[in-house]
Amino acid sequence: MKAWLFVLPWVLVGLAFITTAANLLREVNVREALVLPLLLLGLAALSWAMKLALGV
């Protein structure tokens, strides 16, 4: 259980950067390009908070 709490936030942050780059390369609207990455970063922040709350 401890392993996924350590890995999950970094996977989400990586996916946020990848989706941002992919969306900006497709030349979509900047606002549209940042919706999914910001959601992923929010999930990463939640998982870091969970990790801190559990004391892992």
ZADO-1210 file (C-alpha; in nm, 4 decimals, padded with zeros to 6 digits):
<atoms>
<atom x="00.0000" y="00.0000" z="00.0000" code="MET" pos="1"/>
<atom x="00.2837" y="00.2377" z="00.0743" code="LYS" pos="2"/>
<atom x="00.4355" y="00.1948" z="-00.2712" code="ALA" pos="3"/>
<atom x="00.1340" y="00.3227" z="-00.4625" code="TRP" pos="4"/>
<atom x="00.1061" y="00.6230" z="-00.2311" code="LEU" pos="5"/>
<atom x="00.4604" y="00.7163" z="-00.3260" code="PHE" pos="6"/>
<atom x="00.4302" y="00.6457" z="-00.6995" code="VAL" pos="7"/>
<atom x="00.0784" y="00.7714" z="-00.7748" code="LEU" pos="8"/>
<atom x="00.1411" y="01.1468" z="-00.7296" code="PRO" pos="9"/>
<atom x="00.4466" y="01.1372" z="-00.9555" code="TRP" pos="10"/>
<atom x="00.2571" y="00.9435" z="-01.2220" code="VAL" pos="11"/>
<atom x="-00.0223" y="01.2023" z="-01.2117" code="LEU" pos="12"/>
<atom x="00.2237" y="01.4922" z="-01.2360" code="VAL" pos="13"/>
<atom x="00.3953" y="01.3227" z="-01.5309" code="GLY" pos="14"/>
<atom x="00.0620" y="01.2708" z="-01.7039" code="LEU" pos="15"/>
<atom x="-00.0232" y="01.6362" z="-01.6446" code="ALA" pos="16"/>
<atom x="00.2951" y="01.7496" z="-01.8185" code="PHE" pos="17"/>
<atom x="00.2446" y="01.5057" z="-02.1061" code="ILE" pos="18"/>
<atom x="-00.1165" y="01.6099" z="-02.1634" code="THR" pos="19"/>
<atom x="-00.0233" y="01.9783" z="-02.1461" code="THR" pos="20"/>
<atom x="00.2485" y="01.9322" z="-02.4060" code="ALA" pos="21"/>
<atom x="00.0224" y="01.7236" z="-02.6294" code="ALA" pos="22"/>
<atom x="-00.2620" y="01.9737" z="-02.6093" code="ASN" pos="23"/>
<atom x="-00.0378" y="02.2726" z="-02.6778" code="LEU" pos="24"/>
<atom x="00.1245" y="02.0946" z="-02.9726" code="LEU" pos="25"/>
<atom x="-00.2220" y="02.0393" z="-03.1171" code="ARG" pos="26"/>
<atom x="-00.2687" y="02.4168" z="-03.0899" code="GLU" pos="27"/>
<atom x="-00.5916" y="02.4009" z="-02.8941" code="VAL" pos="28"/>
<atom x="-00.7100" y="02.6878" z="-02.6802" code="ASN" pos="29"/>
<atom x="-00.4842" y="02.7406" z="-02.3772" code="VAL" pos="30"/>
<atom x="-00.7820" y="02.7265" z="-02.1415" code="ARG" pos="31"/>
<atom x="-00.8916" y="02.3936" z="-02.2909" code="GLU" pos="32"/>
<atom x="-00.5351" y="02.2651" z="-02.2880" code="ALA" pos="33"/>
<atom x="-00.4999" y="02.3164" z="-01.9130" code="LEU" pos="34"/>
<atom x="-00.8253" y="02.1602" z="-01.7902" code="VAL" pos="35"/>
<atom x="-00.7109" y="01.7968" z="-01.7740" code="LEU" pos="36"/>
<atom x="-00.3578" y="01.8723" z="-01.6467" code="PRO" pos="37"/>
<atom x="-00.4978" y="02.0871" z="-01.3650" code="LEU" pos="38"/>
<atom x="-00.7351" y="01.8069" z="-01.2684" code="LEU" pos="39"/>
<atom x="-00.4429" y="01.5630" z="-01.2653" code="LEU" pos="40"/>
<atom x="-00.2358" y="01.7990" z="-01.0507" code="LEU" pos="41"/>
<atom x="-00.5307" y="01.8304" z="-00.8137" code="GLY" pos="42"/>
<atom x="-00.5467" y="01.4528" z="-00.7823" code="LEU" pos="43"/>
<atom x="-00.1735" y="01.4442" z="-00.7189" code="ALA" pos="44"/>
<atom x="-00.2137" y="01.7028" z="-00.4427" code="ALA" pos="45"/>
<atom x="-00.4920" y="01.4959" z="-00.2887" code="LEU" pos="46"/>
<atom x="-00.2798" y="01.1828" z="-00.2921" code="SER" pos="47"/>
<atom x="00.0110" y="01.3734" z="-00.1329" code="TRP" pos="48"/>
<atom x="-00.2295" y="01.4959" z="00.1353" code="ALA" pos="49"/>
<atom x="-00.3478" y="01.1391" z="00.1911" code="MET" pos="50"/>
<atom x="00.0120" y="01.0291" z="00.2201" code="LYS" pos="51"/>
<atom x="00.0817" y="01.2965" z="00.4816" code="LEU" pos="52"/>
<atom x="-00.2377" y="01.2169" z="00.6712" code="ALA" pos="53"/>
<atom x="-00.1495" y="00.8485" z="00.6890" code="LEU" pos="54"/>
<atom x="00.2041" y="00.9311" z="00.7960" code="GLY" pos="55"/>
<atom x="00.3668" y="00.7273" z="00.5211" code="VAL" pos="56"/>
</atoms>
